[in-house]
Amino acid sequence: MALGTSSPSPAAPPPSPQHIYTNTRTLGSPEPEGHAGGGYPTYTNVEVVNDGAESAAFKQLFRTWSEKRSRNQKLGGRDKLIHVKLDVGKLHTQPELAAQLRMVDDGSGKVEVWCMEDLHRQPVDPKHHGQLYAGNCYLVLYTYQRLGRVQYILYLWQGRQATADEIKALNSNAKELDVMYGGALVQEHVTMGSEPPHFLAIFQGQLVIFQERAGHHGKGQSASTTRLFHVQGTDSQNTKTMEVPARASSLNSNDIFLLVTAGVCYLWFGKGCNGDQREMARVVVTVISKKNEETVLEGREPPHFWEALGGRAPYPSKKRLPEEVPRFQPRLFECSSQMGCLVLAEVVFFSQEDLDKYDIMLLDTWQEIFLWLGEAASEWKEAVAWGQEYLKTHPAGRSPATPIVLVKQGHEPPTFTGWFFTWDPYKWTSHLSDTEVVEGSPAAASTISEITAEVNNFRLSRWPGNGRAGAVALQALKGSQDSSENELMRGPKSGGTRTSSSVSSTSATINGGLRREQLMHQAAEDLPEGVDPARREFYLSDSDFQDIFGKSKEEFYSMATWRQQQEKKQLGFF
């Protein structure tokens, strides 16, 4: 792996006095004035930066960075992409487009929403999807297909008024869902007010954020008679509506506002809004209020309008300049912890080959922070905290609300892979298919295929089948076949006894499995004949497996591969 210089600072290079940049356009000498006598240490690094050839590390020291263009130069790159109409086919086949637009698709996939109530997740009625409350936390699971493969994104939405206990419950419930889906969920942490484009798209322009707390099953509790909502967006894929304080100073001439009173709902059009904004506002008003709708143009408001807002007051009226799209280059860092401190080493000219299964990598695209978790990484629980620390201590003063996305090895979305020059989607797909589970045994393979077809929330990982699985492997499979099938379809049994099958092997078995002494803490050459050293735990009986691992086999194999390996190391099965 090609690594740069490691530094305890979350951004490389660290801010002065450790590093000084000079610009050859404004300074004649590469050594800044006062370097020796201006209080800087003698070991301070000095780097000469040419105007127009600034490095990514230099640009990230500034909140914004504008590239100079000649008068006749056409807009290109990301600036041009922002105005491209979404084409789902292109998003699927061109990950670089998906990455720059931050869109895996057009948001037309399956959506499930849960609200955190009493520290547990409660499903939200589909007719209330998109109606979020500032005092709550939500899990939004999005399921879509890309190139024939089902993929998932789990958004962890955190309201500004949510309590610490609710945020903790949000994270723990997300982990539970991830286990149910076999570790296949891409998890994106979203803070209220900083929703990414795709999050807006899945609600088709009808995302409304209320200020109060949600009641039972996500429905709003009692609210004040007069309420004001700010509508922002021009189409169904970029529109959101937020409740703001009901006073005149909250208005803005560039946008549209909905003022809901006891008897009427005013649709206020600012002088700077356009036709697309007005069209989307008419869609949103049906979600917020069923009262009589009255359109009001700025400057022609009736007296009751100002009375409802508590009287007139100054508000922003200047024309809003278009937001400039950030032009920062993505940067990749290898993460590690030394003496409790986060240490980052930058990978220059990075590629997919720099992603190692034992590492946690941080990809900074400026608008999002991706944390890639290798399947054998040991400090994955610290990943989100590392991302937050990176933002907190970044020299450019980054927003702590920047979305943080957890991506597991083998489940990378196009919004991540698109930042790499090339990406091989089959590099880590080494899991065996159902028909390859046990070589030479079509009946066993057929049985496992039937079991797998019955499972909705679990996905079995790799099973023994590398050519060494002999009579012992088949006997262990048969010994637990019936009970495993029943438990997978109906859940764990509460009691009952199990009769073991007869054993046609030279090694003694217990309830269809080998004795734990034959498998634990044994070298590969000392294992019974036919046992796969990499999957030795599979040959335990169901009762021994439950006693040693504290869970059933199907629960164990539904976990991510790296987590299975971690437990096996701790218990002597590695």
N, C-alpha and C positions, 0 to 999 in steps of 0.2 A: 504494500500500500504506500503510495506516495504521499507523505505527510509534510506539512509545513512546520514551523516552529511552534511548540506547545506553549501555552500561556495560561495562568490561572484566571485570566479575565475572560468573560463570556464572549467578547468580540475581539477579533484579531485584525489589526494590531491594537494593543491597549492604548487608551488616551494618554496625552502628555502627563508627566514629564518623561515617560519611557520612550516616546516616539514623537519626532517632529517632522512635519512635512514642509517643504519649501516649494514654491512655484517659480519656474525659470522665467516666466513672463514678467513677474513683478520683482524678483530678487536677482541681483547679478551674481551673488556668491551662493554656492550650494550650502554653506554653513550659515544658519540664521544668526542675525546680530544678537549678541548677548548669550550665545550658547555656552561659552565658558564662564562668563561673569554674570549672567542673568539669573542665576539660581538653579540652572539645570545641572544634573549630575554629569560627569564626564563620560559616562557609559550610555548616555541617551542616544538612541539611533536617529540618524538624519537621512531622510529619503528625498531625493529630487523628483518632483512631479512636473511633467510637461503639460502645458495647457492643451486640452483636447485628448490627452492620452492617460487620463487618471485611472488608477486601478480600482477594482471593486471594493477593496478594503478602505481606500481613501473616500470613495463616494458614500460609503455607509456611515461616515462620521457626520453626515449632514441629514437633516430631516427630509429634505427634498433635493433633487438634482435634475437640472434641465440641460438637455443636450442642445448645443447650438446647431442651427441649420441655416443653410444659405437661403436666399429669398426664393429661388426657383426649385429648392429641394422638396420633393414630395414627402408627405407623411408616410411612414412605414412602420414595420415592427409591430409593437403592441398597440400603439396609438391607432393604427389602422384596424387591428383585430377587434377593438372594442365596438366598432360600428358594423361588424359583420353579423348578418342574421344567422341565428343558430341553425346548424344543420347537424342533426344527430348522427348521421352517417359519417360526417367528417370528424366529429368529436370522438367517435369510436375508432376510426382508422388513423387519426392524426393526434396522438397524445400531446404533441407540442402545442396544438391549438387548445386542447382541453386544459392544459396547465396554465396557459396565459390568460384564458378566459375564466379559469377556476370553475369549470363546469364539466362534470362527467357525462351529462346528457341534458335534455331539456326539462327535466323534472317530472316526466310523465310516468315514472315507475310507481311501485307500491309504497304507501306511506302508513306507518303506525306511530301513534303518539301515546305517551304515558306521562301523567302528572305526578309529582312527588307529593303524597299526602300521608301524614303521620309516619314519615320516613320510609314509606313503601310506595311502589309504583302502582298507579291506578290507570287503567286504559281510559282514553278520552274518546268520547263518541265521535265518529267521523264527521258528523255535521258541525262539530266544534273545532275541528282541526284548523290550525292557523290562528286561533284565538288564544293568545298567551297572556299571562299576567305577571307583572313585575315582581310580585311577592312570592313567586313560585319557581321551581326548576322543572324542566321537561326533558324526556328522552324522545327523540324523533328518529325512528328507524326507517331508512330508505333502502328499498331493494330494487335492483335493476339488472339487466343483462347486457353483457358486453362481449362480443365475439363468441356468443354461445355459452357463456359462463355466467352463473348467478353471482353477483357481488353485492356488498352491503356497505352502507355508511351509517354510523350511529352518531347523531348530533346530541351533544350534552349542552342544552341551553340553560343558562343561568340568569335569572332575573336580578336586577340591581338591588331589590329589597329582600332577596332570599337570605335566610339565616345560615350560619355556619353548619348547623346540623343538617339542614336540607341539602347543602352543597355536598356534604360528606355522604349523605344518602344517595345523592345523584351519582356519585362516582362508584359507590359500592353496587348499586343496581346496574350500572353499566357493565361492571365486571361480571355480574351474574348473567346478563344477556350474552356477553361475549363467550362465556363458557357454554351456554346453551347452543350457540352457533359455531362451536368448535374453534374459537379464536379467529374467526374470519371477518370480524367487524373492524372496519376502519373507524376510529373514534375521533371526532372533531369537537373540541371544547369551544363553545360559542358564548360570548358575553352579550347581554342585551344591548342593542344599539350598534353592534359590530357584526351583524349577520353577513356571512359570505354570500355571493351571488346565487349559488346553487340552493342554499337554504331558502332564499326568497322564491326561487323558481318552483320548488316542490309544492308551494301553497298557491301557485297560479295567481299571484297578485292580491290575494285575500288575507295576507298576514296582518293581523291587528294586535297591537300590544297595549293592554290596559294597565292602568296604574295600580289598581287594587289587587287584593289576593284572591285567587280562585277558590271557590267553595268545593262542594262534593262533586267528584268526577269532572273537575276542570271548569265548571260553570262559575261565572262571576257572582260575588256577593253584592250586598247593597252598595250603591254608589250615589254620589251627589246628583242633584237634579240637572245641573248645567255641566256639560263636559265638552272639551275641545280636542279634536284629533287632527294631526298633521299628516297629510298624504304626500308621499314622495315616490316618484317613479313614472315611467312612461309606457310600460307594457306589463304583461302578466309575469314576466320573468325578472323584473327588477323593482317591483313596487312593494312598499311596506307602509303601514300606517301606525303611528304612535300617539298615544294620548299624552297631551302636554297640559301645563297649568292653564285653567280657563281664565285667561286675562289677555287684554289687547296686545301687550308687549310680546306675546308668543307668536303673533302673526308674522308673515313674511310675504312680501309682494311677489316673490318668485314662485310661490307654491299655492297649494289648495288646502283649505281647512274645512272641517265639518264641525259645526257648533250645534250640539244637541241640547235643547231646552225642554221644558215640561210639555210644551204643546207643538213645537215645530223643530225640524232639523234644517239648519241653514247650510247650504253648500257655497262656500265663499271662494271665489276665483280671484287670485292676485293678478295684477296687471301683467306680470312677467310669465305667467303659465302658458302652456301651449295646448293644442288640441288633444294630443296623446295623454297629457296629464288629466285633462278634463274627462276624457273617456274612462280612464281607470278610476277616477274619483267616483263616477256614477256607479261603477261596479261595487266599490268598497262601501258606499253609503247603505246598500241593502244588507250588508253584514252587520253594521253597527246599529242602525235604527230603522224601525218600521213606521216611524211617525211621518207626518206630511213633510215633503221635501220642498224647500224654497231656495232657488238659486239667487245668489247675491254677488254682484260685481264690486270689486274694490272701488271705493269712492261713492257708491250708491247704496250704502247700508241703511236699513230702516233704524229708527231710534231704539227699538226693542233689541236689536242685535248688540248695540253698545251697552245697553243696560244689563244684558245677560253676562257681559264680560267685565262688568264693574266700571264702565266708563272708558272713554278714549285714552290712549297712551301711545307714545312713540314706538315704532317697530321697524325692523330692517326693510328698506325699500329700494336700495341700490341694486342694479342688475348684477346677478351672480355670475362670476367668471367661470367658465367650464373647468372642471377639475383636471389637472394634468396627471396622466398615467405615470406611475413610478417607472423608472428605467434602470433600476438597480439589477446587477447581475446576481444570480443565485450563488450562494456559498455553502459548501459542505464541510462539516466538522465531525471529527471523531470525539465522542464524549467519554470521559472517565472521571472517577472521583478519587482524590488523594487527600487524606487527612480531613475528610468531610467537605472539601472544596471542589467545585466543578472545574475541571481542566479540559480545555478544548484544543485540538490540533487540527488546523485547516488542511483540507485535501485540495490541492490545486489541480486544475484540469481534470476534474473528477469524472468517473465513469461507473457503470454498474459493477465492474470488477473491484471497486474500492469498498463495496458493501460486504462485510464479512459477518458470518452467522454468529460470531461471538461478540459483536460490537453493537453499540447504540450510536446512531449517526444523527446529526442535526442538520437539516437542510433549510436554510433561510432564504425564502423567496421575497422577503420584505412584507408582502401582504399576508403571508401565512408562515408558520413555523412547523415543519414536518419533523417528527422524531421517528426514525426507522428503527425497529426493534429486530435484531437478529434472533433467530429461533433458539440459539444457545446463549443469548445474553443473560447475565446474572443480575443486573441492576435495573430491570425494566420498571420496577415500582417507582423509581425515582425520576422516570422520564419526564412526566408532566412538570414536576418541580424544577427540573433542569431547564425546561423550556421557559418557565416563568422567571427563573433567575437570569437567564440569558437576556430576556426582554428588559428586566428591571435594571440591569447594570450595563446595558448597551450604551456606548458613548453618544449616540445620536438621540437619546431620550425616546426610545420606542414606546408605543402605547401598550400598556399591560393587557388591553383587551384584544390584542392581535390573536386571531384564532390559532390554536395549537392542535395539530393533527397527529394522532398515533397511528402508525402504519406498521403492520407486522410483515415479516419476510414471507413472500409468496402471495400476499394479498394487496399488492400495490395498486392504487387506482391510477388512471391516466393523468390526473392532476399532479401526481408525484412523478411518474415515469417520464412525463413530457419534458421535464427539466434536464433529462439526460440525453446526450447526443444520440446514443443508440440504446435500445433496451430489448433484452431477450425474455419474453414472457414465460418461456419454458425452462429457464435456467435452473429453477428450484423445484420443478414439478416432478419429483422422483417418487411420489406415492404410487403404490401398486393399484391396479384396477381390481374390481371385485372378482373377475374371472382369473386373476393371477394370484389369488390368496394362497392356495395350497396347490403346488404343482402336481400334476398327475392324479388329482382328485376332483373330477367334475362334480360329483355329488356334494362334496363339502363346499365347493365354490358356489354351487347353486343355492345351498342352504344359506350361506352368508349373504348372497345377493337378495334373497327373500327377506332376511332379517333387516338388511339395510333399507329396503324399500318401505318397510313399515315405520321407520324412524323419521320423525318430522323435525325434532329439535336437537338431534345429536348426529354427529358425523364421526364414524369410526376412523381411527388413524391406521397406520401401516400395521399389518398383521404378519406373522412369520410366513415366509414363503420365498426364501432366497436359494432354494435348491438343497438345503440341509434338512428341511422339515421331513422327518421320516415317520416311523410308526408311532413314536412317542408324541410327536406333534399332532398326528391325526387322532390319537387316543385322547389327548388333552382337549382337543377341539370337540370331539364327540361327547366327552364327559360333561362338558358345560354347555353343550349346544341347546338342549331343551330349556334349561333354566335361564340362559342368556336371552333366548328368543322371547320367553315370557316376560322377563324383567324389562327388556327394551320396549315392549309394546304396552305393558301395563304398569311399569314402575317397580321398585324394589319390593320384595315380599316382606311381610311382617313376621312370618314364622314358617314352620313346616320343616320337613326333613327331606333329604335328597338321597336317592339310591345310586351308588356309583356303578358304572359299567364294568364288565370284566376287562382285565388288562392283558393284552397280548404283547407285552414288552418285557425285556430283561430287567428294566428298572422298576422298582416298586412305586405304585401311585396311590394317592389318597383322594377319594371322591373324583376320580377322573383327572387328577393332576399329580405332579411330582412333589415329594416332600420338600419343605422349605430349606432344609439343610443341604440338599443337593444343588440348590440354585443360588443361595445367598453367599456373597463373599467368596465365590469360586472363580478360579482362572478359567479361561475359555477351554483349555485342553482338559480340564477336570470335570467339565459338564457331562451329563449323560449323553449317549449317542443320539443324534437327531435333534438336539436342542440348539436353537439359534442364539448365540451369545448376546446379540444385540436386543433380543426380545425375550430373555429368559423368564421375566416375571409372568409372561403369558401362560407358562406351563404350571403355575400354581393352581391348586383347587380354588373354587370360588370362595369357600369359607376362609382359607388361608390368605387369599388375596385381600378380602375384606378386612381381616384381622391385621394384616401388615400395613396396607396402604390407607386403611380407614375409608375406603370407598369401593364400589363395585368395579368390575373390569370395564363395563361400558362407560361409566363415569370417568374413569381414568383415561380411556382412549378417546374421549370427547375433548380432552384438554389439548392445548397447543403442544407441539412436539417438544419445544424447549422446556416446557414445564414438566412434561413427563420425564425427560432426562434428568432434570433437577431432582425430582423426588426419587428416581432410581438410584442416583448417586448417594443420596442421603441414607437410603435403606439397604445399600449393598447389592444392587441389581444392575450395576453398570460395569 
